Amino acid sequence: MNYDIILAGVGGQGVVSSATILSRCAMCDGFNVRQSEVHGMAQRGGAVQAQVRISDRVIESDLVPSGTADCIISMEPIEGLRCLSLLAENGRYITSLDPVVNIPDYPESQFIEEQLGKISGHIAVNAKKIAQTAGPAYAANIVLIGIASAFIPALAVATFERVIRETFERKGEKVVESNLKAFAAGRGIVKGGR
């Protein structure tokens, strides 16, 4: 099994923590993992990207070759579209539609919708709104992890739940439960066909 994931967003959206959760889940389930991070000016809302490579064999490189990613998980629509050249032809594209307008010429929503329409197999959601049904909006990245978890072969749901619990337990039970609910809400989107 080989599965390559690109995570994209801006500083503060949980790109790196999401990559770490995915990596830890894969390691817990016995897979080899390589994780690479590209930070822009994250503290100023700049672009952040992480790459996670999961395999049952030795992984030679941290970086996903162009046109081979199995999945892009985008916390912000434009940042994900910037990574589109990395996605395999039959890859899965999962994005939040919640924009972070951090540049003066940020594209209109119509442009974003047109670009998403060109991607077969995409799932676009208002992750913040979904997260708010589970708790605070800051768990939007975990909603997207929940969606992606339905497509990542061989990683157990129970492992995701355990790693999410371990990741957030130092912040208290309320934060843990919010994130577990956000994860379940994301999985429910795929299961429910929305």
Contacts in CASP RR format, 6 or more apart in sequence:
PFRMAT RR
TARGET T0000
AUTHOR 0000-0000-0000
METHOD contacts of the structure
MODEL  1
MNYDIILAGVGGQGVVSSATILSRCAMCDGFNVRQSEVHGMAQRGGAVQA
QVRISDRVIESDLVPSGTADCIISMEPIEGLRCLSLLAENGRYITSLDPV
VNIPDYPESQFIEEQLGKISGHIAVNAKKIAQTAGPAYAANIVLIGIASA
FIPALAVATFERVIRETFERKGEKVVESNLKAFAAGRGIVKGGR
1 31 0 8 1.000
1 54 0 8 1.000
1 55 0 8 1.000
1 56 0 8 1.000
1 153 0 8 1.000
1 154 0 8 1.000
2 53 0 8 1.000
2 54 0 8 1.000
2 55 0 8 1.000
2 56 0 8 1.000
2 57 0 8 1.000
2 70 0 8 1.000
3 53 0 8 1.000
3 54 0 8 1.000
3 55 0 8 1.000
3 70 0 8 1.000
3 71 0 8 1.000
3 152 0 8 1.000
3 153 0 8 1.000
4 51 0 8 1.000
4 52 0 8 1.000
4 53 0 8 1.000
4 54 0 8 1.000
4 64 0 8 1.000
4 68 0 8 1.000
4 69 0 8 1.000
4 70 0 8 1.000
4 71 0 8 1.000
5 19 0 8 1.000
5 22 0 8 1.000
5 51 0 8 1.000
5 52 0 8 1.000
5 53 0 8 1.000
5 54 0 8 1.000
5 64 0 8 1.000
5 69 0 8 1.000
5 70 0 8 1.000
5 71 0 8 1.000
5 72 0 8 1.000
5 73 0 8 1.000
5 148 0 8 1.000
5 152 0 8 1.000
6 49 0 8 1.000
6 50 0 8 1.000
6 51 0 8 1.000
6 64 0 8 1.000
6 69 0 8 1.000
6 71 0 8 1.000
6 72 0 8 1.000
6 73 0 8 1.000
6 80 0 8 1.000
6 83 0 8 1.000
6 86 0 8 1.000
6 87 0 8 1.000
7 15 0 8 1.000
7 18 0 8 1.000
7 19 0 8 1.000
7 22 0 8 1.000
7 49 0 8 1.000
7 50 0 8 1.000
7 51 0 8 1.000
7 52 0 8 1.000
7 72 0 8 1.000
7 73 0 8 1.000
7 74 0 8 1.000
7 75 0 8 1.000
8 15 0 8 1.000
8 47 0 8 1.000
8 48 0 8 1.000
8 49 0 8 1.000
8 72 0 8 1.000
8 73 0 8 1.000
8 74 0 8 1.000
8 75 0 8 1.000
8 76 0 8 1.000
8 79 0 8 1.000
8 80 0 8 1.000
8 82 0 8 1.000
8 83 0 8 1.000
9 15 0 8 1.000
9 47 0 8 1.000
9 48 0 8 1.000
9 49 0 8 1.000
9 74 0 8 1.000
9 75 0 8 1.000
9 76 0 8 1.000
9 79 0 8 1.000
9 80 0 8 1.000
9 100 0 8 1.000
10 42 0 8 1.000
10 45 0 8 1.000
10 46 0 8 1.000
10 47 0 8 1.000
10 48 0 8 1.000
10 75 0 8 1.000
10 76 0 8 1.000
10 79 0 8 1.000
10 100 0 8 1.000
10 102 0 8 1.000
11 42 0 8 1.000
11 43 0 8 1.000
11 45 0 8 1.000
11 46 0 8 1.000
11 47 0 8 1.000
11 48 0 8 1.000
12 42 0 8 1.000
12 45 0 8 1.000
12 48 0 8 1.000
13 48 0 8 1.000
13 75 0 8 1.000
13 76 0 8 1.000
13 100 0 8 1.000
13 140 0 8 1.000
13 141 0 8 1.000
14 48 0 8 1.000
14 75 0 8 1.000
14 141 0 8 1.000
15 48 0 8 1.000
15 49 0 8 1.000
15 50 0 8 1.000
15 75 0 8 1.000
15 141 0 8 1.000
16 37 0 8 1.000
16 39 0 8 1.000
16 48 0 8 1.000
16 50 0 8 1.000
17 141 0 8 1.000
17 167 0 8 1.000
18 50 0 8 1.000
18 73 0 8 1.000
18 75 0 8 1.000
18 141 0 8 1.000
18 142 0 8 1.000
18 144 0 8 1.000
18 145 0 8 1.000
19 35 0 8 1.000
19 37 0 8 1.000
19 50 0 8 1.000
19 51 0 8 1.000
19 52 0 8 1.000
20 35 0 8 1.000
20 167 0 8 1.000
21 142 0 8 1.000
21 145 0 8 1.000
21 160 0 8 1.000
21 163 0 8 1.000
21 164 0 8 1.000
21 167 0 8 1.000
22 52 0 8 1.000
22 54 0 8 1.000
22 145 0 8 1.000
22 148 0 8 1.000
22 152 0 8 1.000
23 33 0 8 1.000
23 35 0 8 1.000
23 52 0 8 1.000
23 54 0 8 1.000
24 163 0 8 1.000
24 166 0 8 1.000
24 167 0 8 1.000
25 155 0 8 1.000
25 159 0 8 1.000
25 160 0 8 1.000
25 163 0 8 1.000
26 32 0 8 1.000
26 33 0 8 1.000
26 52 0 8 1.000
26 54 0 8 1.000
26 155 0 8 1.000
27 33 0 8 1.000
28 159 0 8 1.000
28 162 0 8 1.000
28 163 0 8 1.000
29 154 0 8 1.000
29 155 0 8 1.000
29 156 0 8 1.000
29 159 0 8 1.000
31 54 0 8 1.000
31 55 0 8 1.000
31 56 0 8 1.000
31 154 0 8 1.000
31 155 0 8 1.000
32 54 0 8 1.000
32 55 0 8 1.000
32 56 0 8 1.000
32 57 0 8 1.000
32 58 0 8 1.000
32 59 0 8 1.000
33 52 0 8 1.000
33 53 0 8 1.000
33 54 0 8 1.000
33 59 0 8 1.000
34 51 0 8 1.000
34 52 0 8 1.000
34 53 0 8 1.000
34 59 0 8 1.000
34 61 0 8 1.000
34 62 0 8 1.000
35 50 0 8 1.000
35 51 0 8 1.000
35 52 0 8 1.000
35 53 0 8 1.000
35 62 0 8 1.000
36 50 0 8 1.000
36 51 0 8 1.000
36 62 0 8 1.000
36 63 0 8 1.000
37 48 0 8 1.000
37 49 0 8 1.000
37 50 0 8 1.000
37 51 0 8 1.000
38 47 0 8 1.000
38 48 0 8 1.000
38 49 0 8 1.000
38 50 0 8 1.000
38 51 0 8 1.000
39 48 0 8 1.000
40 46 0 8 1.000
40 47 0 8 1.000
40 48 0 8 1.000
42 48 0 8 1.000
45 100 0 8 1.000
45 102 0 8 1.000
46 102 0 8 1.000
47 79 0 8 1.000
47 82 0 8 1.000
48 79 0 8 1.000
49 79 0 8 1.000
49 83 0 8 1.000
51 62 0 8 1.000
51 63 0 8 1.000
51 64 0 8 1.000
51 69 0 8 1.000
53 59 0 8 1.000
53 61 0 8 1.000
53 62 0 8 1.000
53 64 0 8 1.000
54 152 0 8 1.000
54 155 0 8 1.000
56 154 0 8 1.000
64 86 0 8 1.000
66 85 0 8 1.000
66 86 0 8 1.000
67 85 0 8 1.000
67 86 0 8 1.000
67 87 0 8 1.000
67 88 0 8 1.000
67 89 0 8 1.000
68 86 0 8 1.000
68 88 0 8 1.000
69 83 0 8 1.000
69 86 0 8 1.000
69 87 0 8 1.000
69 88 0 8 1.000
69 91 0 8 1.000
70 88 0 8 1.000
70 91 0 8 1.000
70 92 0 8 1.000
70 151 0 8 1.000
71 91 0 8 1.000
71 92 0 8 1.000
71 93 0 8 1.000
71 94 0 8 1.000
71 148 0 8 1.000
71 151 0 8 1.000
71 152 0 8 1.000
72 80 0 8 1.000
72 83 0 8 1.000
72 84 0 8 1.000
72 86 0 8 1.000
72 87 0 8 1.000
72 91 0 8 1.000
72 92 0 8 1.000
72 93 0 8 1.000
72 94 0 8 1.000
72 95 0 8 1.000
73 94 0 8 1.000
73 95 0 8 1.000
73 144 0 8 1.000
73 145 0 8 1.000
73 147 0 8 1.000
73 148 0 8 1.000
74 80 0 8 1.000
74 81 0 8 1.000
74 83 0 8 1.000
74 93 0 8 1.000
74 94 0 8 1.000
74 95 0 8 1.000
74 96 0 8 1.000
74 144 0 8 1.000
75 96 0 8 1.000
75 127 0 8 1.000
75 140 0 8 1.000
75 141 0 8 1.000
75 144 0 8 1.000
76 95 0 8 1.000
76 96 0 8 1.000
76 98 0 8 1.000
76 99 0 8 1.000
76 100 0 8 1.000
77 95 0 8 1.000
77 96 0 8 1.000
77 97 0 8 1.000
77 98 0 8 1.000
77 99 0 8 1.000
77 112 0 8 1.000
77 116 0 8 1.000
77 124 0 8 1.000
78 99 0 8 1.000
78 106 0 8 1.000
78 107 0 8 1.000
78 112 0 8 1.000
80 93 0 8 1.000
80 95 0 8 1.000
81 112 0 8 1.000
81 115 0 8 1.000
84 93 0 8 1.000
84 119 0 8 1.000
87 93 0 8 1.000
87 119 0 8 1.000
91 121 0 8 1.000
92 121 0 8 1.000
92 122 0 8 1.000
92 123 0 8 1.000
92 148 0 8 1.000
92 151 0 8 1.000
93 116 0 8 1.000
93 119 0 8 1.000
93 121 0 8 1.000
93 122 0 8 1.000
93 123 0 8 1.000
94 122 0 8 1.000
94 123 0 8 1.000
94 144 0 8 1.000
94 147 0 8 1.000
94 148 0 8 1.000
95 116 0 8 1.000
95 122 0 8 1.000
95 123 0 8 1.000
95 124 0 8 1.000
95 125 0 8 1.000
95 144 0 8 1.000
96 124 0 8 1.000
96 125 0 8 1.000
96 126 0 8 1.000
96 127 0 8 1.000
96 128 0 8 1.000
96 140 0 8 1.000
96 143 0 8 1.000
96 144 0 8 1.000
97 112 0 8 1.000
97 124 0 8 1.000
97 125 0 8 1.000
97 126 0 8 1.000
97 127 0 8 1.000
98 126 0 8 1.000
98 127 0 8 1.000
98 128 0 8 1.000
98 129 0 8 1.000
98 140 0 8 1.000
99 106 0 8 1.000
99 109 0 8 1.000
99 112 0 8 1.000
116 122 0 8 1.000
116 124 0 8 1.000
123 147 0 8 1.000
123 189 0 8 1.000
123 190 0 8 1.000
125 143 0 8 1.000
125 144 0 8 1.000
125 147 0 8 1.000
125 186 0 8 1.000
125 189 0 8 1.000
125 194 0 8 1.000
127 140 0 8 1.000
127 141 0 8 1.000
127 143 0 8 1.000
127 144 0 8 1.000
128 137 0 8 1.000
128 140 0 8 1.000
129 137 0 8 1.000
130 140 0 8 1.000
130 143 0 8 1.000
130 182 0 8 1.000
130 185 0 8 1.000
130 186 0 8 1.000
130 189 0 8 1.000
131 137 0 8 1.000
131 138 0 8 1.000
131 139 0 8 1.000
131 140 0 8 1.000
131 142 0 8 1.000
131 143 0 8 1.000
131 182 0 8 1.000
131 185 0 8 1.000
133 185 0 8 1.000
134 143 0 8 1.000
134 178 0 8 1.000
134 181 0 8 1.000
134 182 0 8 1.000
134 184 0 8 1.000
134 185 0 8 1.000
135 178 0 8 1.000
135 181 0 8 1.000
135 182 0 8 1.000
136 178 0 8 1.000
139 178 0 8 1.000
139 179 0 8 1.000
139 181 0 8 1.000
139 182 0 8 1.000
140 182 0 8 1.000
142 164 0 8 1.000
142 179 0 8 1.000
142 182 0 8 1.000
142 183 0 8 1.000
143 182 0 8 1.000
143 183 0 8 1.000
143 185 0 8 1.000
143 186 0 8 1.000
143 189 0 8 1.000
144 186 0 8 1.000
145 160 0 8 1.000
145 183 0 8 1.000
145 186 0 8 1.000
146 160 0 8 1.000
146 182 0 8 1.000
146 183 0 8 1.000
146 184 0 8 1.000
146 185 0 8 1.000
146 186 0 8 1.000
146 187 0 8 1.000
146 190 0 8 1.000
147 186 0 8 1.000
147 187 0 8 1.000
147 189 0 8 1.000
147 190 0 8 1.000
149 155 0 8 1.000
149 157 0 8 1.000
149 160 0 8 1.000
149 183 0 8 1.000
149 187 0 8 1.000
150 187 0 8 1.000
150 190 0 8 1.000
150 191 0 8 1.000
151 190 0 8 1.000
157 187 0 8 1.000
160 183 0 8 1.000
161 180 0 8 1.000
161 183 0 8 1.000
164 176 0 8 1.000
164 179 0 8 1.000
164 180 0 8 1.000
164 183 0 8 1.000
165 176 0 8 1.000
165 180 0 8 1.000
167 179 0 8 1.000
168 175 0 8 1.000
168 176 0 8 1.000
168 179 0 8 1.000
169 176 0 8 1.000
188 194 0 8 1.000
END
